[in-house]
Amino acid sequence: MKEEAAGTVRWLRPEFQVPEETRRRAVQTEMAVAETTAPGAVAWPRDVPSQFVLLRTALTRVPASAQDVTRRFKGAPRGAKMAEMLVTLAALGQA
């Protein structure tokens, strides 16, 4: 009774009793999924010139997205860094 007088309401099944409250709070967050490397992936070199040579060689076989290329190498940069490297090769006429 004290809670009711104070305005506190405890719902047993809020999705049925107060559906707009549950809809407002239900927010899907992005789920982190680990990037996987393909079986037989080649180790990513440490020095930058070798990285670009390996990347250019990989692109001569089959056109691929940054995500596809990243899966081919163990330890390769992910996301924006790989995309930047691909754009650099394209700008130089190497991809």
C-alpha positions in Angstrom: 0.0 0.0 0.0 2.9 2.4 0.8 4.4 1.8 -2.7 1.0 2.5 -4.4 0.7 5.7 -2.4 4.2 6.7 -3.5 3.3 6.0 -7.1 5.5 2.8 -7.4 3.9 0.2 -9.5 5.4 -3.3 -9.8 4.2 -5.2 -12.9 4.0 -8.9 -13.0 4.0 -9.1 -16.8 5.0 -5.7 -18.2 4.9 -6.9 -21.8 1.1 -7.5 -21.4 0.2 -4.9 -18.8 2.2 -2.0 -20.1 3.2 -2.9 -23.7 4.4 0.6 -24.6 7.0 0.6 -21.8 8.6 -2.7 -22.9 8.7 -1.6 -26.5 10.4 1.7 -25.6 13.1 -0.1 -23.6 13.8 -3.0 -26.0 16.8 -1.9 -28.0 18.9 -4.4 -30.0 22.6 -3.8 -29.6 25.1 -4.9 -32.1 26.5 -8.2 -31.4 30.3 -8.6 -31.6 31.3 -11.5 -33.8 34.8 -12.6 -34.0 36.3 -12.4 -37.5 37.5 -15.8 -38.7 40.4 -16.5 -40.9 40.1 -19.0 -43.7 41.8 -22.4 -43.4 45.3 -22.2 -44.8 45.5 -18.4 -44.2 48.9 -16.9 -44.8 50.7 -14.9 -42.0 50.5 -11.1 -42.4 54.0 -9.5 -42.8 55.2 -6.9 -40.3 56.8 -4.5 -42.8 54.5 -2.2 -44.8 56.1 -2.8 -48.3 55.6 -6.5 -47.9 52.0 -6.0 -46.8 51.2 -4.1 -50.0 53.0 -6.6 -52.2 51.1 -9.5 -50.5 47.8 -7.6 -50.8 48.3 -6.8 -54.5 49.2 -10.4 -55.2 46.0 -11.6 -53.4 43.9 -9.2 -55.5 45.3 -10.3 -58.8 43.7 -13.7 -58.4 40.1 -12.7 -57.6 38.5 -9.3 -56.9 37.5 -9.2 -53.2 36.2 -6.9 -50.5 38.3 -5.7 -47.5 36.5 -8.3 -45.4 37.3 -11.1 -47.8 40.9 -10.2 -48.1 41.3 -9.9 -44.3 40.1 -13.5 -43.9 42.9 -14.8 -46.1 45.6 -13.6 -43.8 46.4 -14.3 -40.1 47.0 -11.1 -38.2 45.9 -8.7 -41.0 44.4 -5.4 -40.0 40.6 -5.3 -39.8 37.9 -2.9 -41.0 38.9 0.6 -41.9 42.7 0.0 -42.0 42.3 -2.8 -44.6 39.8 -0.7 -46.6 42.4 2.2 -46.6 45.1 -0.1 -47.9 42.8 -1.3 -50.7 41.9 2.3 -51.6 45.6 3.2 -51.7 46.3 0.3 -54.1 43.4 1.4 -56.3 44.6 5.0 -56.4 48.0 3.8 -57.5 46.5 1.6 -60.2 47.6 -1.6 -58.5 44.2 -3.0 -57.7 
